[in-house]
Amino acid sequence: MASENWLHQDFYKVLGVAESASEADIKKAYRKLARKYHPDQNPGDTAAEKKFKEVSEAYDVLSDAKQKEEYDQIRKYGAAGFAGAGGGFPGGFPAGAAGAGGFPGSAGGFPAGAGGFHTSSGGANINIEDLLGGMFGGGGFGASSGGGFPGGFSAPAPKGEDATTSVRISLKQAYQGGEVSVFRPGGSQTTVRLPRGVKDGQKVRLRGKGHPGHGGAGDLIVTVRVDAHPVFERQGDHLLVKVPVSLQEALHGGVIEAPTLDGSTVKLRLAAGSPAGRKLRAKGRGFVTKKGSGDLLVIPEVQVPTDLSQEASDALDNFLALAPQVNLRAELLRKAAE
């Protein structure tokens, strides 16, 4: 369900793009504004933080084909309301079209039937209980006691509709969990507590924070968007990091140090001559969720030395001449040709 503030928000204006902008143009505009207003670039600037949230909300809607279509329809036609014709009731009871009592077939009131209120028009029975229940949701006509209608009815007051919003967080926030601020219908803000290990695209429900209704407010559905990290990558519940190692470490092995998302480091032993791409694993240092804990996966990346002195370069050439050199890609090419 679209948030009601879509009626009052010009997401195209927020991103500074035309309504005919392509998906690529929308993404380009978002990235530019997100970098400009990101909280990390504007620490303590509440205005920039608010602008960042507006830009993120606009992008979440316009980058989603289904939400964008709904948003464009709302902008074009406005909200669908209950508009009666000529002061009458919505759905086909204009004022003056009925008898003196205001309903077809009645002559000054509601003729009571055995089971409630009925009226006849052309031989077709209409159950007024169902009719009024549909229009008023049971909120305006009580049961027979307390001045109600004989044989009357009651129905629970309707609950407000659910609303949707989104929030962008860093990978570190997803790792740690915690409270973040989100927009409610109408533009107000509230706080949502995100669980540890929350995933990109995961939805969190806030009870009673949606659209108001006679039977209580609906819920607010918050979609979580997790930004990419320059060092770490998520793979399921595992945390992946690539760590550079020297040629000496790769040849002779040793202990290497790798960072984690909580700010600490772990030390892992690299075996001498380890094949390229082999992962080292730190158990339980990945994402923690209700299902358990992932691992920290460390991929050593050998850094070839550069800017060698002439003596070092000559020594390397001598090593390559003495060491047996094989075609490392021969087996790969053979398998590919099968």
N, C-alpha and C positions, 0 to 999 in steps of 0.2 A: 504494500500500500504506500503510495507516494506521500511524502510529508507535506502537510498543508502549507508550509512556508515556500513551497515551489511556486505558489501563486504570486508571491511577493519577491522572489529572488530571480534576478536576471543572470543566470549562470554564464551565458555568453559574454555579458558585460564584465563579469568578475574575471574571466580568463582573457578578456580583450580580444575575442575572436568573433567573426561573423557567424550568423546562423547557418550559413552554407559551408562553414569550415570543415575540412576533411579530418579524419581521425588522426592523421599525422600532424596536422596543424594544431589540433586541440592538445595532443600530447606535448608538442614542442612548446606551446604557450604555458602549459602547466609546469613543465620542468623548469622553465625560466623563472616563473613566479615562485615556485616552491623553493628554489635555491635562494631567491632574494629574501623571502620571509621566513625561512626555516628557523625554528627556535634556537638551533645551535649557532646560527649566524647572528641572532639578535637576542642574546641572553638578557632576561629581565624585561624585555620590551613586550608589554601586554598587547599593544596595538598590532605589532607584527605577528604575535601569536594568533590573535583573532583573525587577521587577514590570511594567515597560513591555513587555518581551519576552513575559512570560506573558500579559498582556492581549492583545497582538497575535496570539500563537499561538491563543488562545481565539477571537478574532474571526475569524481566517482560516478556522478550522474551522466555526464556527457560522454564518458568513455565506455559506458555500458549501453549497448544497442537497445535493449528492452526499456531501461529506465529513460534513456534519451527520447525514445518514441513517446512514452507516457508523458514526459515533461513537455515535449513539443505540443502534444494534444491539449494539455492543461493550459499552456500559454495561448493556444489558438482559440479554445472554446470556453475556458474558465472552468470553475468547479461546477459539478452537477448538483443542483439544489432541488428542493421541493417547491416548485412554483405552481400555484393553483391558477386556474383560468378564471378571471373575473371575480376574484375574491373567494372562490369555492375551494373544494378539496382537491389535492393532487390526485391525478389518475382518473379524472372523468366525472367529477360532480361539481360543475360550475354553479355559482349562486343563481337562484331564480329558476333553475331548470327543473326543480323538484316541486313537490306540493308545498302547502303552507308550512309544513314542518321542516322543509329544507332537504328532504330525501325523497327520491322517486317512490311514488305509491303511498306516501303518508299524507294525511290530511290534518296535520297539526301535532304530530308526535310520532312515537315509535310503537306501532301495533305489536303487542306482546304475543308471542307464540308459546307453544308448550315448552320449548327448550331455550327461549331467549327472545331476541328481537328479529322479526322477519318482515320483509316487505315483498310485494309481488308486482312485477312489471311484465306484462305480456305473458303471464303464466309462469315466469321463471322466478324461483325463490332465491332471495339473496340473504345470506346470514349476516346480519349486522354485527354480530360479535366478531366474526372473522374480519369483516370490513374495517371496523373501528380498531380491532387489535392490530391490523396491519398498518393503519395510519398513525395510531398514537402509541404503539408499542406497549400497551397496557398501562401507560403512565397516567392517562387522564380519566379512566373509568374504572372504578374499583368493583369489588364484589357487591352482593346484594345488601350487605350490612353497611351501616353508616351513611345512608342516603344514596346508595348505589341503585342500579337498575335491577328490577326483579329478574331473577334468573341471569344476573350479570356475569361478568368474567373478570379475571385478573391475570396478568402476565408479568413476568419479571421485567424491570426496566432494562432497556438495552445498554450494553456496555459500549464504551467508546471504541473506535477502530484502532488497530495497531498502526504505528508510524514507523518509518525507517530512517536511519541516518547512518553515517560511517565515521570512522576515525582512523587516522594514519599514525603509526607508531614506528619506532626504530626496532631493529632486530634485538638490541639489548633490552628494550622494554618488553618485547615478546619473551625473551629469555627469563627475565626477572618477574614479570607480571606487575600488577599495581594499579593504582587509580589514575584515570585520565578523564578529561572533560569532553563532553559531547553536546551537540545541539539537539534541543527538543523541538516539537512542532511550535511554530510561532517565533522561533529564533532564540528562546531562552536556553540556558545551559544547565546540565546536570552532570553528576559524576557516575562513572561506571567502573567497577573493579574488574580488571582483566586477570584471568587465571595465569599462572606460570605456564610457559610453553604454548601460549595461544598462537594459532597458525594464521597465515595470510588467508583471507576469505572466510574465516570462522565467524559465526554469528553469536552474539551475546544478547540475551533478552533481559530488559529491565521492566519488571512488573509495575503496572500502574503509571508509567511515564509517557504513555501515548496520548491519543486524542481523548478529550473528556467526553463523558456520557452520563445519562441519568443513573445508570447502574454502576458507575465507576469508570475510571479511565482505562483505556486499552494499554497495550504494552509498547515499549520502544525497542525495535530490533536494530542492534548496532552491528554493522559489518566492519570487521577489523582488516585494515590494509597494512602490511608490514613492508617497510622500505628495505631496499638492498643495502648490504654493508660492504665497505671497501675491502675488508679482510676476511670476514667469515661468510660461510654459506650454509644454509640449512638443507639437510637431506633426510626427510622423514623427521625423526626425533634426534638424529645425529647432527653434530656441529662439525663442519669441515673447514680446515685451514691449511694453506700451503706455506711451508717454511723453507727458506733458502738454506742450503748447506754447501760447504766448500768442497772442492775436489778432493782435498785431503780427508775430510770427514766421510765422503762417499767411498773412498778407497780403503781407508783403515778403520772406519767405524768410529763411534764415540757417542757421547751423551749430548743431545740437542734440547734446547728449551723452546717451548711453544706457548703462545698466549691463549687465554680463555676469555669468554665474554664477561665473566664476573670480575675481571681486572687482575686476576692472579695468573701464574704460569705453571706449567707442568714440565717435568723433565722425562725424556724418553730415550731409550738406548737404540742407536742406529747400528745395525750389524754391518760389518765390513763387506763391501761389494754388494749391498742390497740392490735388487733390480729397480729400475726406474718405475715410479708409479705405485710401489708397494706402500700401503698405508700403515702407519703406526697408530695404535689405539690406546686412549686413556679411558678406562671404564667409568661410566656414570658421570662424565663431565660434559654431556650434551644437554639437550632440553629435558626438563622434568615436567611430566604431565601426570594425569590421573592413572594412566596406563603403565607408567614406569619412567625410567630414565634412559636417555640415549647416551651415546659415547662421543668423545672428541676424536675425530679422525684427522690425523696429521699426515700430509703428503710432502715428503722431502723433495725439494727441487734443486738439482745440482747446478751451481753457478760456475760456468767456465771462466777461468781467470783471463783477464784482459790487461792491456798496457804492460806487458812483460818486458823486462830488461833484455838486452841482447843476450846476456849470459843465460838467463832463464829460458829464452826462446830457443837458444841452441841446445840447451839441456832437454827441452821438451821434444825437439826434433830428433835428438839422439834416442830418447825413450821410445818414440813412435817407430823408429827404425829397428830397435831391438825387440820391442814387444810384438807378439803375433797379432796382426790385424786381419779381421775376418769381415765378410760382408754381413752386417747385422740385419739387413733387410731381405736377404735371399729367401729365408723361410716364409716371411710375410708375403712376398711376391708369389711364391709357389702356391701357398694356400689360396691366395686371391684368384689365381688362374684356374683353380679346380672347378 
